[in-house]
Amino acid sequence: MLKPKKHIFVCTSSRPNGQQKGFCHTKAGVDILNNFREEIEERGLGGEVFISNTGCFGLCEQGPIVVVYPENVWYGAVVPDDVEEIMDEHIEGDNVVKRLEL
Amino acid sequence: MLKPKKHIFVCTSSRPNGQQKGFCHTKAGVDILNNFREEIEERGLGGEVFISNTGCFGLCEQGPIVVVYPENVWYGAVVPDDVEEIMDEHIEGDNVVKRLEL
């Protein structure tokens, strides 16, 4: 299969039973997810950059959480307006956004 | 932060709006997730092996899908009874389970 060069995971507090409770969901996790989806599409990166929503990572007090693999970089206290910078610097530029890194 | 050595992602078709529809959810995605959680706990690997449920990866016809990072290994048509083998061979043994790899 065509594997992603980068895979962005955004916590949306999506519980496996279909419920949705928790911190990241109430703190713009879904908006962050949607902003990443739009940026990936607008930049034509859909074939190489994947985006997924997830359940809780257990770091609620540091959320909203965004994780990028294969780098294993964890970002905390992300807001929707940070998405463009993460895309520019990290996803396209391969530089970790240090100010958001956990 | 303490980062995972391996991070297992299991599709449970968890949509960011809280709905839960799709293939993997109806095909034992939640049972697979729960089996991984039990195996990680029983083996005392909770500090180094993380497990998360996700939304759809867009590979429904090949599901249920399990992804392991940072290796970027994708498994398809996983059944709950495959979890022990993935834990033994891949998570603890660092050998990809070729028969399930996409």
N, CA and C atoms of all chains as a GROMACS GRO file, in nm:
protein
  612
    1MET      N    1   0.083  -0.121   0.000
    1MET     CA    2   0.000   0.000   0.000
    1MET      C    3   0.087   0.126   0.000
    2LEU      N    4   0.025   0.239  -0.038
    2LEU     CA    5   0.092   0.368  -0.031
    2LEU      C    6   0.088   0.418   0.112
    3LYS      N    7   0.204   0.420   0.176
    3LYS     CA    8   0.208   0.462   0.316
    3LYS      C    9   0.230   0.613   0.327
    4PRO      N   10   0.180   0.671   0.435
    4PRO     CA   11   0.202   0.814   0.453
    4PRO      C   12   0.347   0.846   0.486
    5LYS      N   13   0.394   0.962   0.436
    5LYS     CA   14   0.526   1.010   0.479
    5LYS      C   15   0.515   1.070   0.618
    6LYS      N   16   0.402   1.133   0.642
    6LYS     CA   17   0.372   1.184   0.776
    6LYS      C   18   0.227   1.154   0.809
    7HIS      N   19   0.203   1.120   0.933
    7HIS     CA   20   0.066   1.090   0.977
    7HIS      C   21   0.038   1.172   1.102
    8ILE      N   22  -0.059   1.261   1.088
    8ILE     CA   23  -0.096   1.352   1.198
    8ILE      C   24  -0.216   1.293   1.272
    9PHE      N   25  -0.204   1.282   1.403
    9PHE     CA   26  -0.314   1.233   1.486
    9PHE      C   27  -0.360   1.345   1.578
   10VAL      N   28  -0.490   1.373   1.574
   10VAL     CA   29  -0.548   1.479   1.656
   10VAL      C   30  -0.647   1.417   1.754
   11CYS      N   31  -0.628   1.443   1.882
   11CYS     CA   32  -0.722   1.392   1.981
   11CYS      C   33  -0.854   1.466   1.969
   12THR      N   34  -0.961   1.390   1.946
   12THR     CA   35  -1.096   1.448   1.952
   12THR      C   36  -1.178   1.377   2.060
   13SER      N   37  -1.108   1.314   2.153
   13SER     CA   38  -1.174   1.246   2.265
   13SER      C   39  -1.279   1.146   2.216
   14SER      N   40  -1.251   1.080   2.106
   14SER     CA   41  -1.347   0.987   2.047
   14SER      C   42  -1.338   0.852   2.117
   15ARG      N   43  -1.437   0.822   2.197
   15ARG     CA   44  -1.435   0.695   2.269
   15ARG      C   45  -1.478   0.581   2.178
   16PRO      N   46  -1.423   0.462   2.201
   16PRO     CA   47  -1.453   0.352   2.110
   16PRO      C   48  -1.598   0.308   2.112
   17ASN      N   49  -1.672   0.344   2.214
   17ASN     CA   50  -1.814   0.308   2.217
   17ASN      C   51  -1.902   0.412   2.150
   18GLY      N   52  -1.839   0.514   2.091
   18GLY     CA   53  -1.916   0.614   2.018
   18GLY      C   54  -1.943   0.740   2.099
   19GLN      N   55  -1.925   0.734   2.229
   19GLN     CA   56  -1.940   0.854   2.310
   19GLN      C   57  -1.827   0.951   2.279
   20GLN      N   58  -1.849   1.074   2.314
   20GLN     CA   59  -1.744   1.173   2.296
   20GLN      C   60  -1.744   1.269   2.413
   21LYS      N   61  -1.653   1.243   2.505
   21LYS     CA   62  -1.640   1.326   2.622
   21LYS      C   63  -1.492   1.357   2.638
   22GLY      N   64  -1.461   1.444   2.733
   22GLY     CA   65  -1.320   1.468   2.760
   22GLY      C   66  -1.274   1.604   2.717
   23PHE      N   67  -1.147   1.627   2.741
   23PHE     CA   68  -1.091   1.761   2.732
   23PHE      C   69  -1.074   1.810   2.588
   24CYS      N   70  -1.003   1.733   2.506
   24CYS     CA   71  -0.965   1.784   2.373
   24CYS      C   72  -1.086   1.815   2.287
   25HIS      N   73  -1.191   1.733   2.304
   25HIS     CA   74  -1.313   1.756   2.227
   25HIS      C   75  -1.374   1.892   2.260
   26THR      N   76  -1.370   1.929   2.388
   26THR     CA   77  -1.430   2.056   2.428
   26THR      C   78  -1.335   2.173   2.404
   27LYS      N   79  -1.211   2.144   2.371
   27LYS     CA   80  -1.110   2.249   2.353
   27LYS      C   81  -1.062   2.256   2.209
   28ALA      N   82  -1.156   2.249   2.117
   28ALA     CA   83  -1.127   2.276   1.976
   28ALA      C   84  -1.056   2.163   1.904
   29GLY      N   85  -1.054   2.042   1.961
   29GLY     CA   86  -0.991   1.930   1.892
   29GLY      C   87  -1.049   1.908   1.752
   30VAL      N   88  -1.180   1.922   1.740
   30VAL     CA   89  -1.244   1.899   1.610
   30VAL      C   90  -1.208   2.010   1.511
   31ASP      N   91  -1.201   2.134   1.560
   31ASP     CA   92  -1.160   2.245   1.473
   31ASP      C   93  -1.016   2.228   1.425
   32ILE      N   94  -0.930   2.181   1.515
   32ILE     CA   95  -0.790   2.156   1.478
   32ILE      C   96  -0.784   2.049   1.369
   33LEU      N   97  -0.858   1.942   1.390
   33LEU     CA   98  -0.866   1.833   1.290
   33LEU      C   99  -0.911   1.887   1.155
   34ASN      N  100  -1.018   1.966   1.156
   34ASN     CA  101  -1.071   2.017   1.030
   34ASN      C  102  -0.974   2.113   0.963
   35ASN      N  103  -0.904   2.194   1.042
   35ASN     CA  104  -0.804   2.284   0.983
   35ASN      C  105  -0.691   2.205   0.915
   36PHE      N  106  -0.644   2.098   0.981
   36PHE     CA  107  -0.541   2.014   0.918
   36PHE      C  108  -0.593   1.955   0.786
   37ARG      N  109  -0.717   1.906   0.789
   37ARG     CA  110  -0.774   1.845   0.667
   37ARG      C  111  -0.777   1.946   0.552
   38GLU      N  112  -0.817   2.069   0.583
   38GLU     CA  113  -0.824   2.173   0.481
   38GLU      C  114  -0.684   2.208   0.428
   39GLU      N  115  -0.589   2.222   0.520
   39GLU     CA  116  -0.453   2.258   0.479
   39GLU      C  117  -0.392   2.148   0.391
   40ILE      N  118  -0.414   2.022   0.430
   40ILE     CA  119  -0.360   1.910   0.352
   40ILE      C  120  -0.419   1.910   0.212
   41GLU      N  121  -0.549   1.935   0.204
   41GLU     CA  122  -0.615   1.935   0.074
   41GLU      C  123  -0.569   2.054  -0.011
   42GLU      N  124  -0.564   2.171   0.050
   42GLU     CA  125  -0.526   2.292  -0.025
   42GLU      C  126  -0.382   2.283  -0.076
   43ARG      N  127  -0.296   2.218   0.000
   43ARG     CA  128  -0.156   2.206  -0.040
   43ARG      C  129  -0.130   2.084  -0.129
   44GLY      N  130  -0.235   2.007  -0.158
   44GLY     CA  131  -0.220   1.891  -0.246
   44GLY      C  132  -0.136   1.780  -0.186
   45LEU      N  133  -0.144   1.765  -0.054
   45LEU     CA  134  -0.059   1.668   0.016
   45LEU      C  135  -0.134   1.540   0.055
   46GLY      N  136  -0.256   1.526   0.003
   46GLY     CA  137  -0.341   1.416   0.048
   46GLY      C  138  -0.281   1.277   0.030
   47GLY      N  139  -0.196   1.260  -0.069
   47GLY     CA  140  -0.138   1.128  -0.094
   47GLY      C  141  -0.025   1.092   0.000
   48GLU      N  142   0.036   1.190   0.064
   48GLU     CA  143   0.154   1.161   0.147
   48GLU      C  144   0.139   1.202   0.293
   49VAL      N  145   0.041   1.287   0.322
   49VAL     CA  146   0.017   1.326   0.461
   49VAL      C  147  -0.122   1.277   0.501
   50PHE      N  148  -0.127   1.189   0.599
   50PHE     CA  149  -0.255   1.136   0.647
   50PHE      C  150  -0.293   1.209   0.776
   51ILE      N  151  -0.423   1.214   0.802
   51ILE     CA  152  -0.474   1.279   0.922
   51ILE      C  153  -0.580   1.189   0.984
   52SER      N  154  -0.573   1.168   1.114
   52SER     CA  155  -0.671   1.084   1.183
   52SER      C  156  -0.712   1.148   1.314
   53ASN      N  157  -0.838   1.132   1.350
   53ASN     CA  158  -0.882   1.165   1.485
   53ASN      C  159  -0.866   1.043   1.575
   54THR      N  160  -0.845   1.069   1.703
   54THR     CA  161  -0.822   0.959   1.796
   54THR      C  162  -0.902   0.976   1.924
   55GLY      N  163  -0.898   0.870   2.004
   55GLY     CA  164  -0.946   0.879   2.141
   55GLY      C  165  -0.842   0.945   2.229
   56CYS      N  166  -0.873   0.952   2.356
   56CYS     CA  167  -0.789   1.023   2.453
   56CYS      C  168  -0.649   0.962   2.462
   57PHE      N  169  -0.548   1.048   2.466
   57PHE     CA  170  -0.409   1.004   2.484
   57PHE      C  171  -0.369   1.000   2.632
   58GLY      N  172  -0.458   1.042   2.720
   58GLY     CA  173  -0.426   1.040   2.862
   58GLY      C  174  -0.341   1.158   2.909
   59LEU      N  175  -0.340   1.264   2.828
   59LEU     CA  176  -0.261   1.382   2.861
   59LEU      C  177  -0.352   1.505   2.863
   60CYS      N  178  -0.472   1.485   2.914
   60CYS     CA  179  -0.578   1.585   2.900
   60CYS      C  180  -0.535   1.724   2.950
   61GLU      N  181  -0.461   1.726   3.061
   61GLU     CA  182  -0.425   1.856   3.117
   61GLU      C  183  -0.329   1.933   3.025
   62GLN      N  184  -0.271   1.863   2.929
   62GLN     CA  185  -0.182   1.929   2.834
   62GLN      C  186  -0.245   1.945   2.696
   63GLY      N  187  -0.371   1.910   2.682
   63GLY     CA  188  -0.437   1.914   2.553
   63GLY      C  189  -0.478   2.053   2.510
   64PRO      N  190  -0.526   2.067   2.390
   64PRO     CA  191  -0.546   1.963   2.290
   64PRO      C  192  -0.413   1.907   2.236
   65ILE      N  193  -0.413   1.776   2.212
   65ILE     CA  194  -0.292   1.705   2.173
   65ILE      C  195  -0.292   1.675   2.023
   66VAL      N  196  -0.176   1.697   1.962
   66VAL     CA  197  -0.151   1.659   1.823
   66VAL      C  198  -0.021   1.579   1.820
   67VAL      N  199  -0.022   1.464   1.755
   67VAL     CA  200   0.096   1.379   1.746
   67VAL      C  201   0.130   1.358   1.599
   68VAL      N  202   0.259   1.365   1.568
   68VAL     CA  203   0.302   1.342   1.430
   68VAL      C  204   0.399   1.223   1.427
   69TYR      N  205   0.363   1.122   1.348
   69TYR     CA  206   0.450   1.007   1.325
   69TYR      C  207   0.494   1.007   1.180
   70PRO      N  208   0.606   0.944   1.143
   70PRO     CA  209   0.690   0.860   1.227
   70PRO      C  210   0.785   0.934   1.321
   71GLU      N  211   0.782   1.067   1.323
   71GLU     CA  212   0.877   1.140   1.406
   71GLU      C  213   0.856   1.120   1.556
   72ASN      N  214   0.730   1.081   1.594
   72ASN     CA  215   0.699   1.068   1.737
   72ASN      C  216   0.714   1.203   1.807
   73VAL      N  217   0.660   1.306   1.745
   73VAL     CA  218   0.660   1.441   1.802
   73VAL      C  219   0.522   1.469   1.860
   74TRP      N  220   0.520   1.513   1.983
   74TRP     CA  221   0.394   1.539   2.055
   74TRP      C  222   0.381   1.689   2.081
   75TYR      N  223   0.266   1.744   2.039
   75TYR     CA  224   0.237   1.885   2.063
   75TYR      C  225   0.121   1.898   2.162
   76GLY      N  226   0.129   1.999   2.249
   76GLY     CA  227   0.022   2.023   2.346
   76GLY      C  228  -0.026   2.165   2.343
   77ALA      N  229  -0.144   2.186   2.403
   77ALA     CA  230  -0.207   2.318   2.409
   77ALA      C  231  -0.216   2.382   2.271
   78VAL      N  232  -0.247   2.298   2.172
   78VAL     CA  233  -0.259   2.345   2.034
   78VAL      C  234  -0.392   2.418   2.018
   79VAL      N  235  -0.390   2.526   1.943
   79VAL     CA  236  -0.514   2.596   1.907
   79VAL      C  237  -0.527   2.592   1.755
   80PRO      N  238  -0.649   2.610   1.705
   80PRO     CA  239  -0.670   2.599   1.560
   80PRO      C  240  -0.576   2.688   1.477
   81ASP      N  241  -0.542   2.806   1.529
   81ASP     CA  242  -0.454   2.895   1.454
   81ASP      C  243  -0.310   2.845   1.447
   82ASP      N  244  -0.275   2.743   1.526
   82ASP     CA  245  -0.139   2.686   1.519
   82ASP      C  246  -0.121   2.592   1.400
   83VAL      N  247  -0.231   2.551   1.340
   83VAL     CA  248  -0.224   2.446   1.238
   83VAL      C  249  -0.139   2.489   1.119
   84GLU      N  250  -0.155   2.612   1.075
   84GLU     CA  251  -0.079   2.659   0.959
   84GLU      C  252   0.072   2.655   0.986
   85GLU      N  253   0.109   2.695   1.108
   85GLU     CA  254   0.252   2.693   1.144
   85GLU      C  255   0.306   2.549   1.149
   86ILE      N  256   0.228   2.458   1.206
   86ILE     CA  257   0.272   2.317   1.210
   86ILE      C  258   0.287   2.263   1.068
   87MET      N  259   0.194   2.301   0.982
   87MET     CA  260   0.202   2.256   0.841
   87MET      C  261   0.326   2.313   0.773
   88ASP      N  262   0.348   2.444   0.788
   88ASP     CA  263   0.462   2.510   0.723
   88ASP      C  264   0.595   2.455   0.776
   89GLU      N  265   0.607   2.459   0.908
   89GLU     CA  266   0.736   2.429   0.971
   89GLU      C  267   0.767   2.280   0.977
   90HIS      N  268   0.669   2.204   1.025
   90HIS     CA  269   0.697   2.063   1.051
   90HIS      C  270   0.662   1.973   0.930
   91ILE      N  271   0.539   1.980   0.887
   91ILE     CA  272   0.493   1.886   0.785
   91ILE      C  273   0.562   1.912   0.651
   92GLU      N  274   0.577   2.038   0.614
   92GLU     CA  275   0.645   2.068   0.488
   92GLU      C  276   0.792   2.102   0.507
   93GLY      N  277   0.828   2.157   0.625
   93GLY     CA  278   0.965   2.203   0.643
   93GLY      C  279   1.054   2.111   0.726
   94ASP      N  280   0.994   2.009   0.787
   94ASP     CA  281   1.068   1.912   0.869
   94ASP      C  282   1.137   1.975   0.990
   95ASN      N  283   1.084   2.087   1.037
   95ASN     CA  284   1.134   2.148   1.161
   95ASN      C  285   1.026   2.140   1.268
   96VAL      N  286   1.058   2.078   1.378
   96VAL     CA  287   0.962   2.068   1.488
   96VAL      C  288   0.929   2.207   1.540
   97VAL      N  289   0.800   2.231   1.571
   97VAL     CA  290   0.758   2.359   1.629
   97VAL      C  291   0.783   2.351   1.780
   98LYS      N  292   0.900   2.398   1.818
   98LYS     CA  293   0.948   2.378   1.956
   98LYS      C  294   0.857   2.439   2.062
   99ARG      N  295   0.796   2.552   2.030
   99ARG     CA  296   0.716   2.621   2.132
   99ARG      C  297   0.593   2.540   2.172
  100LEU      N  298   0.552   2.444   2.089
  100LEU     CA  299   0.434   2.363   2.120
  100LEU      C  300   0.470   2.221   2.163
  101GLU      N  301   0.597   2.185   2.154
  101GLU     CA  302   0.636   2.046   2.178
  101GLU      C  303   0.628   2.010   2.327
  102LEU      N  304   0.575   1.892   2.355
  102LEU     CA  305   0.567   1.843   2.493
  102LEU      C  306   0.698   1.776   2.532
  103MET      N  307   0.827   1.487   2.779
  103MET     CA  308   0.733   1.380   2.816
  103MET      C  309   0.792   1.243   2.783
  104LEU      N  310   0.736   1.141   2.847
  104LEU     CA  311   0.775   1.003   2.819
  104LEU      C  312   0.704   0.959   2.691
  105LYS      N  313   0.780   0.942   2.585
  105LYS     CA  314   0.718   0.905   2.458
  105LYS      C  315   0.710   0.753   2.446
  106PRO      N  316   0.611   0.706   2.370
  106PRO     CA  317   0.600   0.561   2.350
  106PRO      C  318   0.712   0.508   2.259
  107LYS      N  319   0.758   0.387   2.290
  107LYS     CA  320   0.849   0.320   2.197
  107LYS      C  321   0.772   0.267   2.077
  108LYS      N  322   0.651   0.223   2.104
  108LYS     CA  323   0.561   0.182   1.996
  108LYS      C  324   0.422   0.234   2.028
  109HIS      N  325   0.353   0.276   1.924
  109HIS     CA  326   0.217   0.328   1.940
  109HIS      C  327   0.127   0.254   1.842
  110ILE      N  328   0.033   0.181   1.897
  110ILE     CA  329  -0.060   0.101   1.817
  110ILE      C  330  -0.190   0.180   1.799
  111PHE      N  331  -0.232   0.192   1.674
  111PHE     CA  332  -0.358   0.261   1.643
  111PHE      C  333  -0.455   0.160   1.583
  112VAL      N  334  -0.574   0.152   1.641
  112VAL     CA  335  -0.677   0.059   1.595
  112VAL      C  336  -0.797   0.138   1.546
  113CYS      N  337  -0.836   0.115   1.421
  113CYS     CA  338  -0.955   0.184   1.370
  113CYS      C  339  -1.079   0.129   1.439
  114THR      N  340  -1.154   0.220   1.502
  114THR     CA  341  -1.285   0.183   1.556
  114THR      C  342  -1.392   0.270   1.491
  115SER      N  343  -1.359   0.325   1.374
  115SER     CA  344  -1.455   0.407   1.299
  115SER      C  345  -1.513   0.518   1.384
  116SER      N  346  -1.432   0.576   1.470
  116SER     CA  347  -1.479   0.680   1.562
  116SER      C  348  -1.480   0.814   1.490
  117ARG      N  349  -1.598   0.861   1.457
  117ARG     CA  350  -1.606   0.989   1.386
  117ARG      C  351  -1.590   1.104   1.484
  118PRO      N  352  -1.532   1.215   1.436
  118PRO     CA  353  -1.505   1.326   1.528
  118PRO      C  354  -1.630   1.390   1.585
  119ASN      N  355  -1.744   1.368   1.525
  119ASN     CA  356  -1.868   1.424   1.580
  119ASN      C  357  -1.935   1.331   1.680
  120GLY      N  358  -1.868   1.219   1.711
  120GLY     CA  359  -1.922   1.129   1.811
  120GLY      C  360  -1.999   1.012   1.754
  121GLN      N  361  -2.035   1.020   1.627
  121GLN     CA  362  -2.102   0.907   1.564
  121GLN      C  363  -2.003   0.792   1.548
  122GLN      N  364  -2.055   0.677   1.529
  122GLN     CA  365  -1.969   0.563   1.505
  122GLN      C  366  -2.034   0.474   1.400
  123LYS      N  367  -1.985   0.488   1.280
  123LYS     CA  368  -2.036   0.408   1.169
  123LYS      C  369  -1.915   0.354   1.095
  124GLY      N  370  -1.938   0.271   0.998
  124GLY     CA  371  -1.826   0.226   0.916
  124GLY      C  372  -1.791   0.081   0.940
  125PHE      N  373  -1.689   0.039   0.868
  125PHE     CA  374  -1.656  -0.102   0.858
  125PHE      C  375  -1.588  -0.158   0.983
  126CYS      N  376  -1.480  -0.096   1.023
  126CYS     CA  377  -1.398  -0.155   1.130
  126CYS      C  378  -1.476  -0.169   1.260
  127HIS      N  379  -1.563  -0.072   1.286
  127HIS     CA  380  -1.643  -0.079   1.408
  127HIS      C  381  -1.734  -0.202   1.408
  128THR      N  382  -1.788  -0.236   1.292
  128THR     CA  383  -1.878  -0.352   1.284
  128THR      C  384  -1.800  -0.481   1.271
  129LYS      N  385  -1.672  -0.472   1.247
  129LYS     CA  386  -1.590  -0.591   1.225
  129LYS      C  387  -1.487  -0.609   1.336
  130ALA      N  388  -1.531  -0.593   1.458
  130ALA     CA  389  -1.450  -0.629   1.574
  130ALA      C  390  -1.338  -0.531   1.606
  131GLY      N  391  -1.342  -0.408   1.549
  131GLY     CA  392  -1.239  -0.310   1.583
  131GLY      C  393  -1.229  -0.285   1.732
  132VAL      N  394  -1.343  -0.279   1.799
  132VAL     CA  395  -1.342  -0.251   1.943
  132VAL      C  396  -1.286  -0.371   2.021
  133ASP      N  397  -1.320  -0.492   1.977
  133ASP     CA  398  -1.264  -0.612   2.043
  133ASP      C  399  -1.112  -0.618   2.024
  134ILE      N  400  -1.066  -0.581   1.907
  134ILE     CA  401  -0.921  -0.578   1.881
  134ILE      C  402  -0.854  -0.477   1.974
  135LEU      N  403  -0.913  -0.358   1.981
  135LEU     CA  404  -0.861  -0.255   2.072
  135LEU      C  405  -0.853  -0.307   2.215
  136ASN      N  406  -0.960  -0.365   2.262
  136ASN     CA  407  -0.964  -0.414   2.401
  136ASN      C  408  -0.863  -0.527   2.424
  137ASN      N  409  -0.846  -0.613   2.325
  137ASN     CA  410  -0.746  -0.720   2.340
  137ASN      C  411  -0.605  -0.662   2.351
  138PHE      N  412  -0.575  -0.561   2.268
  138PHE     CA  413  -0.444  -0.496   2.279
  138PHE      C  414  -0.426  -0.435   2.418
  139ARG      N  415  -0.530  -0.367   2.466
  139ARG     CA  416  -0.520  -0.303   2.598
  139ARG      C  417  -0.490  -0.407   2.707
  140GLU      N  418  -0.559  -0.520   2.699
  140GLU     CA  419  -0.536  -0.625   2.800
  140GLU      C  420  -0.396  -0.682   2.789
  141GLU      N  421  -0.350  -0.707   2.666
  141GLU     CA  422  -0.216  -0.765   2.647
  141GLU      C  423  -0.108  -0.669   2.698
  142ILE      N  424  -0.126  -0.540   2.669
  142ILE     CA  425  -0.027  -0.440   2.713
  142ILE      C  426  -0.022  -0.437   2.865
  143GLU      N  427  -0.139  -0.441   2.927
  143GLU     CA  428  -0.143  -0.436   3.074
  143GLU      C  429  -0.084  -0.564   3.135
  144GLU      N  430  -0.125  -0.678   3.080
  144GLU     CA  431  -0.076  -0.806   3.136
  144GLU      C  432   0.075  -0.820   3.121
  145ARG      N  433   0.130  -0.765   3.015
  145ARG     CA  434   0.274  -0.776   2.992
  145ARG      C  435   0.353  -0.663   3.059
  146GLY      N  436   0.282  -0.573   3.126
  146GLY     CA  437   0.350  -0.464   3.197
  146GLY      C  438   0.418  -0.365   3.104
  147LEU      N  439   0.358  -0.343   2.986
  147LEU     CA  440   0.420  -0.258   2.884
  147LEU      C  441   0.355  -0.119   2.875
  148GLY      N  442   0.270  -0.088   2.973
  148GLY     CA  443   0.193   0.035   2.965
  148GLY      C  444   0.274   0.162   2.953
  149GLY      N  445   0.396   0.163   3.005
  149GLY     CA  446   0.478   0.283   2.999
  149GLY      C  447   0.546   0.305   2.867
  150GLU      N  448   0.557   0.200   2.785
  150GLU     CA  449   0.632   0.214   2.660
  150GLU      C  450   0.552   0.182   2.534
  151VAL      N  451   0.439   0.114   2.552
  151VAL     CA  452   0.353   0.083   2.437
  151VAL      C  453   0.220   0.154   2.458
  152PHE      N  454   0.188   0.245   2.367
  152PHE     CA  455   0.062   0.319   2.376
  152PHE      C  456  -0.038   0.258   2.279
  153ILE      N  457  -0.166   0.274   2.310
  153ILE     CA  458  -0.272   0.222   2.224
  153ILE      C  459  -0.379   0.329   2.209
  154SER      N  460  -0.424   0.352   2.086
  154SER     CA  461  -0.528   0.453   2.062
  154SER      C  462  -0.629   0.400   1.962
  155ASN      N  463  -0.753   0.438   1.982
  155ASN     CA  464  -0.856   0.415   1.879
  155ASN      C  465  -0.860   0.536   1.786
  156THR      N  466  -0.900   0.510   1.663
  156THR     CA  467  -0.900   0.619   1.563
  156THR      C  468  -1.029   0.618   1.482
  157GLY      N  469  -1.041   0.726   1.405
  157GLY     CA  470  -1.143   0.730   1.302
  157GLY      C  471  -1.097   0.651   1.181
  158CYS      N  472  -1.179   0.654   1.078
  158CYS     CA  473  -1.156   0.575   0.956
  158CYS      C  474  -1.026   0.613   0.887
  159PHE      N  475  -0.949   0.511   0.845
  159PHE     CA  476  -0.826   0.535   0.769
  159PHE      C  477  -0.851   0.538   0.617
  160GLY      N  478  -0.974   0.514   0.577
  160GLY     CA  479  -1.006   0.515   0.435
  160GLY      C  480  -0.967   0.387   0.362
  161LEU      N  481  -0.947   0.281   0.438
  161LEU     CA  482  -0.909   0.152   0.378
  161LEU      C  483  -1.009   0.045   0.419
  162CYS      N  484  -1.135   0.084   0.422
  162CYS     CA  485  -1.239   0.000   0.484
  162CYS      C  486  -1.244  -0.141   0.425
  163GLU      N  487  -1.222  -0.150   0.295
  163GLU     CA  488  -1.234  -0.283   0.232
  163GLU      C  489  -1.123  -0.377   0.277
  164GLN      N  490  -1.019  -0.320   0.339
  164GLN     CA  491  -0.908  -0.401   0.388
  164GLN      C  492  -0.908  -0.412   0.541
  165GLY      N  493  -1.012  -0.359   0.604
  165GLY     CA  494  -1.018  -0.357   0.750
  165GLY      C  495  -1.055  -0.491   0.810
  166PRO      N  496  -1.054  -0.499   0.940
  166PRO     CA  497  -1.013  -0.398   1.036
  166PRO      C  498  -0.862  -0.367   1.027
  167ILE      N  499  -0.833  -0.238   1.044
  167ILE     CA  500  -0.698  -0.186   1.026
  167ILE      C  501  -0.630  -0.161   1.160
  168VAL      N  502  -0.504  -0.204   1.167
  168VAL     CA  503  -0.418  -0.174   1.283
  168VAL      C  504  -0.288  -0.115   1.228
  169VAL      N  505  -0.244  -0.002   1.284
  169VAL     CA  506  -0.121   0.063   1.239
  169VAL      C  507  -0.025   0.073   1.356
  170VAL      N  508   0.102   0.047   1.332
  170VAL     CA  509   0.202   0.059   1.438
  170VAL      C  510   0.307   0.160   1.395
  171TYR      N  511   0.323   0.263   1.480
  171TYR     CA  512   0.428   0.364   1.460
  171TYR      C  513   0.529   0.351   1.573
  172PRO      N  514   0.654   0.394   1.556
  172PRO     CA  515   0.706   0.468   1.442
  172PRO      C  516   0.741   0.384   1.320
  173GLU      N  517   0.716   0.253   1.326
  173GLU     CA  518   0.756   0.168   1.213
  173GLU      C  519   0.677   0.196   1.085
  174ASN      N  520   0.554   0.255   1.100
  174ASN     CA  521   0.468   0.277   0.984
  174ASN      C  522   0.432   0.145   0.918
  175VAL      N  523   0.395   0.049   1.001
  175VAL     CA  524   0.350  -0.082   0.953
  175VAL      C  525   0.198  -0.088   0.960
  176TRP      N  526   0.137  -0.128   0.850
  176TRP     CA  527  -0.009  -0.131   0.839
  176TRP      C  528  -0.055  -0.276   0.827
  177TYR      N  529  -0.147  -0.314   0.914
  177TYR     CA  530  -0.204  -0.448   0.910
  177TYR      C  531  -0.352  -0.440   0.869
  178GLY      N  532  -0.396  -0.537   0.791
  178GLY     CA  533  -0.536  -0.541   0.747
  178GLY      C  534  -0.599  -0.675   0.776
  179ALA      N  535  -0.733  -0.676   0.772
  179ALA     CA  536  -0.813  -0.797   0.798
  179ALA      C  537  -0.772  -0.863   0.929
  180VAL      N  538  -0.747  -0.778   1.028
  180VAL     CA  539  -0.706  -0.827   1.159
  180VAL      C  540  -0.830  -0.881   1.232
  181VAL      N  541  -0.814  -0.990   1.302
  181VAL     CA  542  -0.921  -1.042   1.389
  181VAL      C  543  -0.868  -1.040   1.534
  182PRO      N  544  -0.960  -1.041   1.630
  182PRO     CA  545  -0.915  -1.033   1.770
  182PRO      C  546  -0.811  -1.138   1.807
  183ASP      N  547  -0.820  -1.257   1.750
  183ASP     CA  548  -0.724  -1.362   1.784
  183ASP      C  549  -0.584  -1.334   1.728
  184ASP      N  550  -0.571  -1.236   1.639
  184ASP     CA  551  -0.438  -1.201   1.586
  184ASP      C  552  -0.358  -1.114   1.684
  185VAL      N  553  -0.424  -1.059   1.783
  185VAL     CA  554  -0.359  -0.960   1.869
  185VAL      C  555  -0.239  -1.020   1.943
  186GLU      N  556  -0.255  -1.141   1.994
  186GLU     CA  557  -0.146  -1.203   2.070
  186GLU      C  558  -0.022  -1.220   1.981
  187GLU      N  559  -0.044  -1.260   1.856
  187GLU     CA  560   0.068  -1.279   1.763
  187GLU      C  561   0.137  -1.146   1.731
  188ILE      N  562   0.057  -1.041   1.710
  188ILE     CA  563   0.117  -0.909   1.683
  188ILE      C  564   0.198  -0.862   1.804
  189MET      N  565   0.144  -0.887   1.922
  189MET     CA  566   0.218  -0.850   2.045
  189MET      C  567   0.349  -0.929   2.056
  190ASP      N  568   0.341  -1.061   2.038
  190ASP     CA  569   0.461  -1.145   2.051
  190ASP      C  570   0.565  -1.110   1.945
  191GLU      N  571   0.521  -1.109   1.821
  191GLU     CA  572   0.615  -1.098   1.709
  191GLU      C  573   0.664  -0.956   1.686
  192HIS      N  574   0.568  -0.864   1.680
  192HIS     CA  575   0.604  -0.726   1.641
  192HIS      C  576   0.635  -0.638   1.762
  193ILE      N  577   0.542  -0.629   1.853
  193ILE     CA  578   0.558  -0.531   1.963
  193ILE      C  579   0.673  -0.573   2.056
  194GLU      N  580   0.681  -0.701   2.086
  194GLU     CA  581   0.790  -0.744   2.174
  194GLU      C  582   0.908  -0.800   2.095
  195GLY      N  583   0.884  -0.855   1.976
  195GLY     CA  584   0.993  -0.921   1.902
  195GLY      C  585   1.052  -0.840   1.787
  196ASP      N  586   0.987  -0.727   1.754
  196ASP     CA  587   1.033  -0.641   1.645
  196ASP      C  588   1.035  -0.709   1.509
  197ASN      N  589   0.952  -0.811   1.493
  197ASN     CA  590   0.936  -0.874   1.361
  197ASN      C  591   0.795  -0.847   1.310
  198VAL      N  592   0.785  -0.786   1.192
  198VAL     CA  593   0.655  -0.759   1.133
  198VAL      C  594   0.583  -0.890   1.104
  199VAL      N  595   0.451  -0.893   1.131
  199VAL     CA  596   0.370  -1.011   1.100
  199VAL      C  597   0.331  -1.003   0.953
  200LYS      N  598   0.411  -1.066   0.870
  200LYS     CA  599   0.400  -1.048   0.725
  200LYS      C  600   0.265  -1.092   0.670
  201ARG      N  601   0.206  -1.195   0.726
  201ARG     CA  602   0.081  -1.247   0.671
  201ARG      C  603  -0.034  -1.147   0.683
  202LEU      N  604  -0.020  -1.049   0.771
  202LEU     CA  605  -0.126  -0.949   0.791
  202LEU      C  606  -0.090  -0.812   0.733
  203GLU      N  607   0.033  -0.797   0.686
  203GLU     CA  608   0.079  -0.665   0.644
  203GLU      C  609   0.014  -0.623   0.512
  204LEU      N  610  -0.025  -0.495   0.505
  204LEU     CA  611  -0.083  -0.441   0.381
  204LEU      C  612   0.027  -0.394   0.286
   0.00000   0.00000   0.00000
